[in-house]
Amino acid sequence: MFLLDTSAWIEFFTKGQEWERIGGYLKTGNCYTSVITICEIANWAFRQNLNSQQFMQHVLEITRILNLTTKIAFFAGELNFRRKFLQRNWGMVDSIILATAQNYDMKILTKDSHFKDLPDVEMI
C-alpha cells in the first residue's frame, strides 16, 4: 500500500518524467491520499491558475482519502519535533504525511527529498 504525497500527485498531473510509473501504482488500487494532501493540491492548482476541482475529483476517484485523526496528529507533532533536529526545513505537513503512512503501515510515494533518508519511502 502506498500513500501518495503532493509531489507525486503533481508529477502525475503534469505528466512529468515519472507520471507513467505513478499511474502504474495507481492502477493497483492500493493507493491512498492524506486529507492534508488535498489542501496542498488545491493550493498548487490555485497558484497555477488551474481547475482545482478537476484535480480533486481525480484524486477522489482513484485513491481513498485518509483523514487526520487525533492519534495521527499527536504522532505528527512528535515526529515534527524529532525531524527538525535532522532536517532544518522539515515541515509539519511532512510530519502529518509520515505519521499517516506509519499509522497505516504504508510506504510513501514521493519526489520530496525531505523523505529520502527514511525507510518505507519510494522515491520517484
N, C-alpha and C positions, 0 to 999 in steps of 0.2 A: 504494500500500500504506500502511496505517495501523497505528500502534502505539497501542492504547488504554491510557491510564493509569488509575489508580484512580478519579479524579474522573469520568471518562467512564463507567466501569462503574457507579459509584454513581448517577449521573444516570439511566442506563438502568434499573437495578434498582428505583429508587424512583419511576420514571415521572415524572421531573422535566420541566420545560418543554421540554427538548431530547431527550427519550428517543426520540421517533419518528425524529428526524434521525439519532441514533446507530444506531438499528435499521436505517435505510436503508444506512448504511455497512457494518453487519454482514452484511446480505443480499448484499453484493457478493462475499463470500468472500475479500476482500483485507485482512482484519484480523488482527492478531497481538496477543499479550499477553506482556509480560515475566514471567518467573517471579517477579521481585520484586513485581510487582503482585498475585500470588496471596497473598503474605504480607499485603499491605495490605488486600486484600478480606476475608481471613479475620479480621484484626484488627477491621475495621469491623463485620463481621457479629457477632462476639462481643460487641463493645461495644453493639450494638443489640439483643442477645439474639435474633438471627435464626439460621436454619439455615445455617451456613457451607458445609456440604457441598452443599446445593442450589445455592448461588451458584457454587461451584467447578465443579460438574457442568455448569452452563450455560456457563461460560467455556470449559471444555474441549470442549464440543460445537460451539461456533460460532466459535472462533478457534484459531489454532495458538500454542502456547507456545514462546517463545524463551528458551533457557537462558542463564545467566550464564557467559560464558567468561572465560578469563584475559585475552584481548585486550580484551574489553569492560570488565572490572574495572579493568584498568590505565588505560584511556582514561577511565573514570568518575572515577578518582582525580585525573587531570589536569584534567578538566572541573570537578570539585568545587573544586579549588584556584583555578582561574581565575574561576569564577562567584561565589565568596564575596566577591571584590572588587567585583562588580557588584550582588549581592543578599545582604544580610547573613543572611537567613533561608533561603537556598538550602540544600538538604539532599542527603545522599549518595544517597538513593533517587531524587531528581530527576536527579542526575548519572547514575545507572545507567540510568534511562529514556532520557535524552538520548543517552547513549553507545550504547545498544542501537539506538535509532532511526537514529542516524548510521551505525552499523556496517552496518546492513541497508538503508540509503538509503530510509528511511520517513519519513512525516510523523507527528507525534504528534497524536492526537486527545485534547483535554483541556479541562477547565474551570479548571485550576490556573493562577492568574495568574503564578506563577513563570516560566512558559514564554512569556508574552505578547510578549516582546521578541525572541524567536528566530525565525529563518526556518524553514520547513518545519514549522510548527505550525498546526494547525487548531483555533482556539478555538471552543468551543461555549457 
